[in-house]
Amino acid sequence: MSHPATLRSLQTIVPGTELRQEDVRDVFAAQPDLGRLAKRLVTASFNGSGIDTRYTVLDELSFSSTTESPQFFDRESGTLLSPGTKARNEIYVREAWKLYVDAARQSLESDPHITAADITHVITVSCTGFYAPGPDYEIVRALGLADSVERYHFGFMGCYASMPALRAAARFCAADPDAVVLVVSVELCTLHLRTSEDPDMIVATSLFADGAAAGLVTARTFDSTVPGFALDGFHTGIIPEGKKDMSWTIGDEGFEMVLSTAVPQLIGDHIFDALRPLYASNAPLAAAFEDGTIGEQVAHWAVHPGGRSILDRVENRLQLSEQQLRPAREVLREYGNMSSATVLFVLRRILEEEGARDGDRVAAMAFGPGLTAEAALMTVVAPA
């Protein structure tokens, strides 16, 4: 009997420029073209975000920056600038590949039994920039992987994209028992932030950040003590009522996020329908899900922190404890919303800082455009 693929050697990194939330709030609230209502919305969104710090590849956003020809922020006047989409994407091309390669290398180097020669597939994930040959190519060349490695890019899907990437990796492993899949997510969300009076844009501005994560997925057995997660099952759900409330499009001045204030309510109203099929094949979990005790059966919850109010709604509707939402809230507080990479940060925190024990159940979920709800059921693998 075959056993499920395992996600192991999970690594996360962020770029070097730290942004303090109150500093960013003050800059956005001080823009001269904002009306009084918009200024109040900026202050409320940033103050209520649940975020202390975020990270960006844009050094010029730092108050210590000495950029002579700023593209995003004129520090002397305090004015936020708005470069075109081409200029923003050129920065993605210049900066993203380094994070892809560094995250991938850290994942591979952290595993004592998997080498570059073992990698059979590379999956890259991003919705914040494009170029070709892309980051999958950069990883293969920089890490010395075989030219024959199969490469796939999951692009422009939004915040939930790491979940289908893990599902695809597990499918590759089911088809080929010797497969070792390197999954890497890099999101440079701050490239697309700009001042606006639009409430949805203001909410997005208060949340999004840059980050990268990578892990190895395989069903092979290694003589290893590397902890990870057995990938037991996945499910995709759609909340069609939210199609207009969460979207991601390309504009002339960057990519444009719609993230309406209705999203937490929509998730709360429909989360049972979206998640129920994930537990249907396991009678005890299905029963616990229906009677409101799923939090007692599933110890750890890797919820994508799309925003504090989304976490509040998930915690309330599923009757989870504060401790079960702590990994998601702490990732949000320390890093902000890094789109598809964020749920991998939460999973790593569960494994390393939340007392996860071998055999513990883990529920993971992420929400994105559509309104799409991606969910997974995992089991902690922590050899003694």
C-alpha positions as CSV (number, residue, x, y, z in Angstrom):
1,M,0.0,0.0,0.0
2,S,1.4,3.4,-1.0
3,H,1.7,6.1,1.6
4,P,1.0,9.8,1.0
5,A,3.6,12.2,-0.2
6,T,5.2,14.3,2.5
7,L,6.1,18.0,2.6
8,R,9.5,18.4,4.2
9,S,12.4,20.8,4.6
10,L,10.1,23.8,4.6
11,Q,12.0,27.1,4.6
12,T,10.9,30.7,4.5
13,I,12.7,34.0,3.8
14,V,11.9,37.7,3.5
15,P,13.8,40.5,1.8
16,G,15.9,42.8,3.9
17,T,13.9,46.0,4.1
18,E,11.6,46.1,7.1
19,L,8.5,48.3,7.2
20,R,6.9,49.3,10.5
21,Q,3.2,49.4,10.1
22,E,2.7,52.7,11.8
23,D,5.3,54.4,9.6
24,V,3.7,53.1,6.4
25,R,0.3,54.2,7.8
26,D,1.5,57.7,8.4
27,V,3.0,58.0,4.9
28,F,-0.2,56.8,3.2
29,A,-2.4,59.0,5.4
30,A,-0.4,62.1,4.6
31,Q,-0.7,61.9,0.8
32,P,-2.0,65.3,-0.4
33,D,-4.5,63.9,-2.9
34,L,-6.5,62.0,-0.2
35,G,-9.8,63.4,1.0
36,R,-10.8,63.4,4.7
37,L,-12.8,60.2,4.5
38,A,-9.9,58.3,2.7
39,K,-7.5,59.5,5.3
40,R,-9.7,58.1,8.0
41,L,-10.0,54.8,6.1
42,V,-6.2,54.5,5.8
43,T,-5.8,55.1,9.5
44,A,-8.5,52.6,10.4
45,S,-7.3,49.9,8.0
46,F,-3.7,50.1,9.1
47,N,-4.5,50.3,12.8
48,G,-6.9,47.3,12.6
49,S,-4.7,45.1,10.4
50,G,-3.1,43.0,13.1
51,I,0.3,43.7,11.5
52,D,3.3,45.2,13.2
53,T,6.0,44.7,10.5
54,R,6.2,43.8,6.8
55,Y,9.1,43.3,4.4
56,T,9.8,44.6,0.9
57,V,12.4,44.4,-1.9
58,L,11.9,48.1,-2.3
59,D,14.8,49.6,-0.4
60,E,13.6,53.1,-1.3
61,L,10.5,52.6,1.0
62,S,12.9,52.6,4.0
63,F,13.3,55.9,5.8
64,S,17.1,55.4,5.8
65,S,17.1,55.0,2.0
66,T,19.3,57.4,-0.1
67,T,17.8,56.6,-3.5
68,E,18.7,59.4,-5.9
69,S,16.0,58.7,-8.4
70,P,13.0,57.2,-6.5
71,Q,10.3,55.4,-8.4
72,F,7.9,54.6,-5.5
73,F,8.6,57.1,-2.7
74,D,10.1,60.6,-2.7
75,R,11.4,60.7,0.9
76,E,12.2,64.4,0.9
77,S,8.6,65.4,0.0
78,G,6.9,62.3,1.6
79,T,5.1,61.7,-1.7
80,L,4.2,58.3,-3.0
81,L,4.9,57.8,-6.7
82,S,3.1,55.5,-9.1
83,P,5.4,53.9,-11.7
84,G,3.9,52.0,-14.7
85,T,3.4,48.3,-14.8
86,K,6.5,47.7,-16.9
87,A,8.7,49.5,-14.4
88,R,7.2,47.5,-11.5
89,N,7.6,44.2,-13.4
90,E,11.3,45.0,-14.2
91,I,11.9,45.2,-10.5
92,Y,10.2,41.8,-10.1
93,V,12.6,40.4,-12.8
94,R,15.6,41.9,-11.0
95,E,14.7,40.9,-7.4
96,A,12.4,37.8,-7.5
97,W,14.9,35.3,-8.9
98,K,17.3,35.8,-6.0
99,L,14.5,35.0,-3.5
100,Y,13.5,31.9,-5.6
101,V,17.0,30.6,-5.7
102,D,17.8,31.4,-2.0
103,A,14.6,29.8,-0.7
104,A,15.1,26.7,-3.0
105,R,18.7,26.4,-1.9
106,Q,17.9,26.7,1.8
107,S,15.2,24.0,1.5
108,L,17.6,21.6,-0.3
109,E,20.5,22.3,2.0
110,S,18.3,21.8,5.1
111,D,17.6,18.2,4.1
112,P,20.4,15.8,5.0
113,H,19.3,13.1,2.6
114,I,18.0,14.8,-0.5
115,T,20.5,16.2,-3.0
116,A,20.2,18.2,-6.2
117,A,20.4,14.9,-8.2
118,D,17.2,13.7,-6.5
119,I,15.0,16.6,-7.7
120,T,12.7,15.4,-10.5
121,H,10.2,18.4,-10.7
122,V,10.2,22.1,-9.9
123,I,7.0,24.0,-9.3
124,T,7.2,27.8,-8.9
125,V,4.3,29.9,-7.6
126,S,3.7,33.7,-8.0
127,C,1.1,36.2,-9.0
128,T,3.1,39.4,-8.7
129,G,5.3,39.3,-11.8
130,F,6.2,37.5,-15.0
131,Y,9.2,36.8,-17.1
132,A,10.6,34.0,-19.3
133,P,12.8,32.0,-19.1
134,G,11.3,32.2,-15.6
135,P,12.3,31.4,-12.0
136,D,11.9,27.7,-12.6
137,Y,14.8,28.0,-15.1
138,E,16.8,30.1,-12.7
139,I,16.4,27.5,-10.0
140,V,17.5,24.6,-12.2
141,R,20.6,26.4,-13.4
142,A,21.6,28.0,-10.0
143,L,21.2,24.7,-8.0
144,G,22.8,22.5,-10.6
145,L,19.6,20.4,-11.1
146,A,19.4,18.1,-14.1
147,D,18.3,19.9,-17.4
148,S,15.7,17.2,-17.7
149,V,13.9,18.3,-14.5
150,E,10.2,18.9,-15.2
151,R,9.3,22.5,-14.6
152,Y,5.8,24.1,-13.9
153,H,4.8,27.6,-13.0
154,F,1.5,28.3,-11.2
155,G,1.0,31.9,-12.1
156,F,-1.5,34.7,-11.3
157,M,-3.8,32.5,-9.2
158,G,-3.6,34.7,-6.1
159,C,-3.3,33.9,-2.4
160,Y,-4.4,30.3,-2.5
161,A,-1.9,29.1,-5.2
162,S,0.5,27.2,-2.9
163,M,-2.3,24.8,-2.1
164,P,-2.8,23.5,-5.7
165,A,0.9,23.5,-6.1
166,L,1.3,21.1,-3.2
167,R,-1.6,19.0,-4.6
168,A,0.1,18.8,-8.0
169,A,3.3,17.8,-6.3
170,A,1.5,15.1,-4.4
171,R,0.0,13.9,-7.7
172,F,3.4,13.8,-9.4
173,C,4.6,11.6,-6.5
174,A,1.6,9.3,-6.8
175,A,2.4,8.8,-10.5
176,D,6.1,8.3,-9.9
177,P,7.2,6.8,-6.5
178,D,10.7,8.1,-7.0
179,A,9.7,11.8,-7.6
180,V,11.1,14.6,-5.5
181,V,9.3,17.9,-6.2
182,L,10.7,21.2,-5.2
183,V,7.9,23.8,-4.6
184,V,8.9,27.5,-4.4
185,S,6.6,30.4,-3.8
186,V,7.8,34.0,-4.2
187,E,5.5,37.1,-4.0
188,L,6.6,40.7,-4.2
189,C,3.2,42.3,-3.4
190,T,4.7,45.6,-2.5
191,L,5.6,46.3,-6.1
192,H,1.9,46.9,-6.7
193,L,1.0,49.1,-3.8
194,R,0.0,52.7,-4.4
195,T,-2.0,55.5,-2.9
196,S,-5.7,55.5,-3.7
197,E,-9.1,56.7,-2.3
198,D,-10.7,53.4,-3.3
199,P,-11.6,51.5,-0.1
200,D,-10.6,48.1,-1.5
201,M,-7.2,49.4,-2.5
202,I,-6.7,51.0,0.9
203,V,-7.4,47.6,2.6
204,A,-4.9,45.9,0.2
205,T,-2.3,48.6,0.9
206,S,-2.6,47.9,4.7
207,L,-2.0,44.2,4.3
208,F,0.3,43.0,1.5
209,A,4.0,42.3,1.8
210,D,6.9,40.4,0.2
211,G,8.1,36.9,1.1
212,A,9.3,33.5,-0.2
213,A,8.9,29.9,0.9
214,A,10.1,26.5,-0.4
215,G,9.7,22.9,0.5
216,L,10.3,19.4,-0.9
217,V,7.4,17.0,-1.6
218,T,8.2,13.3,-2.0
219,A,6.7,9.8,-1.3
220,R,10.2,8.3,-1.1
221,T,11.4,6.9,2.2
222,F,14.7,8.3,3.4
223,D,16.8,7.6,6.4
224,S,15.9,11.0,7.8
225,T,14.8,12.8,10.9
226,V,13.5,15.7,8.9
227,P,10.0,16.6,10.2
228,G,7.2,17.6,7.8
229,F,3.6,17.0,6.8
230,A,2.0,14.0,5.2
231,L,-0.3,15.4,2.5
232,D,-3.5,13.4,3.1
233,G,-6.1,15.1,1.0
234,F,-7.1,18.3,-0.8
235,H,-10.3,20.0,-1.8
236,T,-11.2,23.1,-3.9
237,G,-14.4,25.0,-3.2
238,I,-15.9,28.1,-4.8
239,I,-18.0,30.8,-3.2
240,P,-19.4,32.3,-6.3
241,E,-21.2,35.1,-4.4
242,G,-17.7,36.6,-3.8
243,K,-16.5,36.7,-7.4
244,K,-16.6,40.5,-7.5
245,D,-15.3,40.9,-3.9
246,M,-11.8,39.4,-4.5
247,S,-10.1,39.8,-7.8
248,W,-6.6,40.4,-9.3
249,T,-6.2,42.2,-12.6
250,I,-3.4,44.0,-14.5
251,G,-3.6,47.8,-14.8
252,D,-1.4,50.5,-16.3
253,E,0.1,51.4,-13.0
254,G,0.6,47.9,-11.5
255,F,-1.6,44.9,-10.7
256,E,-4.9,45.8,-9.1
257,M,-6.3,44.0,-6.1
258,V,-10.0,44.1,-5.2
259,L,-10.4,42.9,-1.6
260,S,-13.7,44.1,-0.4
261,T,-14.9,44.3,3.2
262,A,-17.5,41.7,2.4
263,V,-15.0,38.9,2.1
264,P,-14.8,37.9,5.8
265,Q,-18.6,37.7,6.0
266,L,-18.7,35.6,2.8
267,I,-16.1,33.2,4.1
268,G,-18.0,32.9,7.4
269,D,-21.3,32.3,5.7
270,H,-20.0,29.6,3.3
271,I,-17.0,28.0,5.0
272,F,-18.9,24.9,6.0
273,D,-20.0,24.2,2.4
274,A,-16.5,24.9,1.2
275,L,-14.7,22.6,3.6
276,R,-17.2,19.8,4.2
277,P,-16.1,17.6,1.3
278,L,-12.5,17.6,2.7
279,Y,-13.7,15.6,5.7
280,A,-16.4,13.5,4.1
281,S,-14.3,10.4,3.6
282,N,-13.3,10.2,7.2
283,A,-16.3,9.4,9.4
284,P,-15.0,10.7,12.7
285,L,-13.8,14.0,11.2
286,A,-17.0,14.3,9.2
287,A,-19.1,13.9,12.3
288,A,-16.9,16.4,14.3
289,F,-17.1,18.9,11.5
290,E,-20.9,18.8,11.6
291,D,-21.3,18.9,15.3
292,G,-18.8,21.8,15.8
293,T,-16.0,19.8,17.5
294,I,-13.6,19.6,14.5
295,G,-11.2,21.7,16.5
296,E,-10.9,18.9,19.0
297,Q,-10.1,16.3,16.3
298,V,-7.7,18.5,14.3
299,A,-5.0,20.0,16.5
300,H,-3.4,22.6,14.2
301,W,-4.9,25.1,11.8
302,A,-2.8,26.7,9.0
303,V,-5.2,29.4,7.9
304,H,-4.0,31.9,5.3
305,P,-4.2,35.2,7.1
306,G,-5.8,37.2,4.4
307,G,-6.6,39.7,7.1
308,R,-7.4,39.8,10.8
309,S,-11.2,39.9,10.2
310,I,-10.9,36.7,8.1
311,L,-9.1,34.9,10.9
312,D,-11.7,36.2,13.4
313,R,-14.5,34.8,11.2
314,V,-12.9,31.4,10.7
315,E,-12.1,31.0,14.4
316,N,-15.7,31.9,15.4
317,R,-17.5,29.8,12.8
318,L,-15.4,26.7,13.3
319,Q,-15.3,27.1,17.1
320,L,-11.5,27.0,17.2
321,S,-9.4,28.1,20.1
322,E,-7.2,31.2,20.2
323,Q,-4.2,28.9,20.4
324,Q,-5.2,27.2,17.1
325,L,-5.3,30.5,15.3
326,R,-2.1,31.8,16.9
327,P,0.3,30.6,14.1
328,A,-1.7,32.5,11.5
329,R,-2.1,35.6,13.6
330,E,1.6,35.7,14.5
331,V,2.6,35.3,10.8
332,L,0.3,38.1,9.9
333,R,1.7,40.3,12.8
334,E,5.3,39.7,11.9
335,Y,5.1,39.6,8.1
336,G,1.7,40.7,6.7
337,N,-0.1,39.0,3.9
338,M,2.5,37.6,1.4
339,S,-0.1,36.2,-0.9
340,S,0.6,32.5,-1.9
341,A,3.7,32.2,0.3
342,T,1.9,33.0,3.5
343,V,0.3,29.6,4.3
344,L,3.7,28.0,4.0
345,F,5.0,30.4,6.7
346,V,2.1,29.3,8.9
347,L,2.8,25.6,8.3
348,R,6.5,26.1,9.2
349,R,5.5,27.9,12.4
350,I,3.2,25.1,13.4
351,L,6.0,22.6,12.8
352,E,8.7,24.5,14.7
353,E,7.0,26.7,17.3
354,E,3.6,25.2,18.2
355,G,4.6,21.9,19.8
356,A,3.5,19.8,16.9
357,R,3.8,16.1,17.6
358,D,4.0,13.1,15.3
359,G,0.6,12.1,14.2
360,D,-1.1,15.4,14.9
361,R,-3.8,16.4,12.4
362,V,-3.4,19.7,10.5
363,A,-6.0,21.6,8.5
364,A,-4.7,24.1,6.0
365,M,-6.8,26.6,4.0
366,A,-6.3,29.6,1.8
367,F,-8.7,31.9,0.1
368,G,-8.3,33.8,-3.2
369,P,-10.0,35.2,-6.3
370,G,-13.2,33.6,-7.3
371,L,-13.9,33.5,-4.3
372,T,-11.9,30.3,-4.2
373,A,-11.3,28.3,-1.0
374,E,-8.5,25.7,-1.1
375,A,-8.1,23.3,1.7
376,A,-5.9,20.4,2.7
377,L,-5.8,17.8,5.4
378,M,-2.3,16.9,6.7
379,T,-0.6,14.8,9.4
380,V,2.5,15.9,11.2
381,V,5.5,13.6,10.5
382,A,8.0,14.1,13.3
383,P,10.3,11.1,13.6
384,A,11.7,10.6,17.1
